[in-house]
Amino acid sequence: MSDATQASGLTPEDPVSFDEPVTLRALRAAGAFHPPQSYRYMKGAASYVISRRTTWPMGAQ
């Protein structure tokens, strides 16, 4: 993400599990669904910053 000018993240609240798996085909048939193009696990300072909804310079870890 060093070349990114913008980034975003989601924090699910109260997620639920389905009794049966939902296929990608079913999700796409239900509407405009596009799976994420990338993801990143964060830990340490980056995780804390995101959890506090604070910004930091791009490229900082």
N, C-alpha and C positions, 0 to 999 in steps of 0.2 A: 504494500500500500504506500510505498514511498513516493509514488507519482500521483497519488490520489489528491484531489482538491476537496473532496467531501466524503464523509463516511457516516454510517448510521448503524444502529444496533437495536435489538429488541430484547425485552425481558418478559417472557411469558409469566402471567400470574394465574394461578390455579389451573394448570394444564390438566386435561383429562385424557384417559386412554380409551381407545375404541375397542370393542369386543373383537372385531375383525380388522385386519390391516386394510388401509385404503390405498389402492394402487395409484400410481402416477397417471395412468390412463383415465381413471375415474376423476381425479382432481382436474385434469385438463378438460374433460368433457363437461364438468360442472361450471366452467367459466375460464376467464383469462388467468391461468396459473402458470408461473414460471419459477422453478426451483432456484435457490440462491446460486450465484455463480462462484462464490467463494465464501470462506469463513475463516475465522482465526480464534484460537483459544487464547484467552488473556489471563495473566496472573500477575501478582505483585502490584506495582503502582498503577499500571494501565487498568487493571480490573477495578481497583479502588476509585480511580478517576471516573470511569464509566458509571460505576454504581452511584456516585455522587452527582452525576450529570454535570460534570465540570469539563471544560475543554483544556487541552494541552497542545503544544506545538506538534505538528505532523512529524512523524518519524521518531518521536520520543518513545521510549519503552517504559 
